[in-house]
Amino acid sequence: MNENELNFGENFKNIRKAKKMSLSKVADGITSKSSLSEWENGKGKMSFEKVVKMLTKLYITPSEFVVDSLQSSLNEMMIEIDNAYTNDQLDKLKELYDYYSKNSDKYFSDKNAFILEMISANCYMALSGINLFSDEKQDKLENKVRKINNWYYEDVFFFNNSSFLLPAKLGEKMSLNLIGKIIQVDHTKELHVKWTIVALDAVLNSSFILLLRDYQKGKEVIKKFKKLTPILDRYGTQLVRFRFLECAVNYIKTKDSSEFENKFFPAIEFLSFSNYGEGLKYAFKQLKAVYGQ
């Protein structure tokens, strides 16, 4: 079973059965019955394009399917992790990590258990700089990330939720790889919009983490990311985050915060991004803590 596949296939199966559609009927003209069965049971992968075509037969939009999948039992369990992270509760994150790690065989599938452990450890690392993963689990994580190639939605999710745990060199490599994939996607197709948003966010998150750890590697990713500017014009939030990273590169180089204080943050306020701007101001504080002023 692919541990970074989440439960999209399982959720698809539940929807298909609820609509009383057979494997053969849904797969006809799109994929084989056996391939669909394997994906539904977590034993294979399915391209996003094929999933979208099959969803049409079920009268489900891609966005509805993704949202429904992300509201599954796994993601309900993630809420507690997210709350602990948002409130800087290191003790709670450690407690959750220990719980998922020790009780995985009893309460969760191996796939879900590893993802929950990973997300807990990733959040803990983000707040404390301490990696809770054993060497064995760290190797397991890095091997799985290295095997990502096609960048299915599940792959992007996996990478985005492990970025703090990854060595800078691997984070840089996978970020550049994902940027290349984003460039290849046909952005005129509506079915790619959701994937593109998640992919852009994953690279933006990774780029910021790289800047905190290794300026040169972060700078290289941001330089490559600039090739996505025509695409970013369609995604306002992601464009703002990219402009933040460009300002961050200049700040690290010059230690001059005037660009942030006199241009970037006032512009955020003017454009009514004030709520979102609080997160970026916190990110700027992180930069100053690492690089000084």
N, C-alpha and C positions, 0 to 999 in steps of 0.2 A: 504494500500500500504506500502511495506517495504521501509523505507527511506534510508537504506544502500544498496539497490539493484542496485542503479545507473540506467543506461539505457541499460544494456546488452541485456535484453529480448526484449526491443523495437527495438534495433538495429538488433537483430536476425530476428525479424518480418519483418523489412524493407528489409533485404537481401533476406529472403524467398519469399516475395511478388515480389521482383524485378526479381527473378529467376522463378517466376510463379509456385511455389511449394505449394501444399496444406498442411494444418495442419496435415491431416491424413497421407499423404505420408511421410512427414518428421518424424512424431512421430512413425510410424509403426515399431514395434519390439524394440523400445527404451524406450518410455514412452507413457502415454495416451494422447489423443488429448486434453482433458480438462486440464491436467497438463501443457502441452506446451502452451496452450492458456493463462492460468493464469500467467505463467512466462513471456510471451511476453507482457502482459498487466500490469506487475508490481504487481501482486497479489499473487505470489508464488515464490518459488526458484527452481533451477535446478542444479543438481550436475555437476561438471566440466566434468566428464567422459561422461555423457549423452550428454552434449552440444557438446563435441568433436565428438561423433558418429554422431550427427545430422549435424554438419558442414561438415562431409565427404560427406553427401548426397548433400550438396550445393556446393561442390568442393571449400571449403574455409578452409585454414589452421587455427589452433587455434591462432597462432601469428598474422595473418592478421586480424582475428576477434577482438582480444583484442585491437590491435592498432587502428583499425577502430572505435571501441566503445569508446576508450579513446580520440578520436578526434571529439567526438560529440559536440553538442552545450554546454552542461554543462562544458566540459573541455576547450572549447574555452573561456568561461567566467572565468575559473580558471587562464588563462594566465595572466590576469591583476593582480590577487592576487599574483601570483608567482613573477611577475615583481616588485611589491611593496615590497614584502618580500626580494627579492634578493638585492634590492637597499636600504634596511633599511628605507623605507618610512612609518613610523608609522602613520602619518596623513592620507596618502592615504589608508592604511589598515583600519583605523577607518572609513573613508569615505565609503569604499566599504562595510564594515560590516553594517553600518547604512543603506546603500542603499538596500542591500539584505534583511535586517530585516524589514524595513518599507514598501518595495514595493513587498514583496514576493507574497502576494495574487493577486496582479495585474499583475505581469510579469512572475512568475514562478509557477511550481507545488509545493505543499508543500514539496515533497521529495527533489527536487533540491534546494529549498530555504534553507532548513535546512542544507544541505551539504555545500552550499556556505557560509552560516553564520558560520558554524563550522570551515571550512578551514580558513576563514578570522580571526576568533577569535583565532584559533590555531597558526597562523602565528604571530598575534599581541602578543599573550602570549609568544611566543618564543623570540621575540625581546625586550619586555618590562617587562615581568613577571606579567602583569596585565590581568586578565580574564574579557573579555567583556560580557560573558554570564550572563544572569540573573539566579537566583537560579532555576527557573522553567526549563530553557533551559539546565542548567547543569545537573539537575536530569534526564531530557529526554535523554541527551547524555549518561550518565552513565548507565541508564537502558538499552539502546540499546546495549551498549558494553557488558554488563553483559549477555545479551541474545545470544551473538555470541557463537556458538557451533561447527558447521560443518566447519567453516573457508572457505567458498567459496571465490572466488577471490574478490567479492564485499565487503565481511567482512574484508578481509585483508586491502583493500583500506581504508575502513572506520576507522579501528583501527589506521592505519599508519598516517592518517590525523587528528587524534584527540589526539595524544599521549601527547602533552604539556598540554592539558586541563584536562587530567585524574589524579585523585589522585594517589600518588605513589603506594599505596597498590593495587589498581585496575590495574594499569599499570603492576605491577609485576605479578599479578595473570594471566592476559591475555597473557603476554609475555611467561610465563611458559607453559600456555595452548597451545599457538601456536607452541612453540618448540616441544611439544609432538606430535602435528599434523604433523609437518615436519618430525619427526622421523618415523611416521607411513606410510608416502607416499612411493610408489614404485618409486624410482629415476632412475630405468632403463627405464622407459617409457618417451618418448619424450614429451608427452602431459603434463607432470608435470613440465617441466623445467621452463616455464614462471611463473607459480604459485610459484614455489620454490624460484625463484629470488626475487619476490615481497614479499614473506613471510619472507625470510631472511633479506631483507632490513627493513621490518617493525620491526622485533625483534631487529635488530642492532640499529635502531633509538631510539626505546623505551629504550634499555639498556643504551644508552648514556644519555638520558634524566633522567633516574633513577639515574645514577651516579652523575649527577649535583644536584639532589634533596635529594637522600637518598643512601649513599654509600653502606650500607649493602644490601639493596634490589637490587641495580644495580649489586653488586658483586654476589649475588645468581643467578640472571638471566644469567650472563656471565659464571658462573660455569656450569650451566645446558646447556648453549649454546655450551660448549666445546664438548659435546657428538655429536655435528653435524660436528666435524672436518673431518670425512671421506667424508661427503657430500660437505663440503666447498672446498675440494681439486679440485672440478669441477668448482668452481665459484671464479675466481681470485680476482675480486673486493671485493666481500663479505669476502673473506679470509683476505685480507689486512685490511678491516675495523675491523674484529674480532681481529687481531693482535694489532691494535690500541687500542682497548678496554682493552686487556690484559695489555698493557703498561700503560694504564690509571689507572687501578687498582693498579699497582705497584707504580705509581707516587703518587697517593692519599695516599697510605700507607706510603711511605718513604719520600715524597716531594723532591725526587731526579729526576731531569729531564734528566740525562745523557743517559738513555736508549732511550729516544725520540731523543735527539740531536746527539748522537754518533752512534746509530744503526738504529732505525726505519726510521727516515726521510732520512738519507743517502741511505738506502736500497730502499726507494721509488724513489729517484732520479735515482739510478742505474737501476731500473727496468722500467724506463720511465713512471712512474706514476706521473710525475711532476705536470701536470695540476690538477689531482685528489688530489695530495698532498697538494695543497693550501687550499682545504676545510678541510683537516685533521689538518693542521697547525692552522686554525681558531678555530677548535674544541679544540685543545690543549690550545689555549689562553683562551677559555671559562673555561676550567678546572682550569687553573692557577688563573683566576679571582675569582673562587669560593673557591678554596682550598689553594691558595697562593703557594709560593715556599720556 
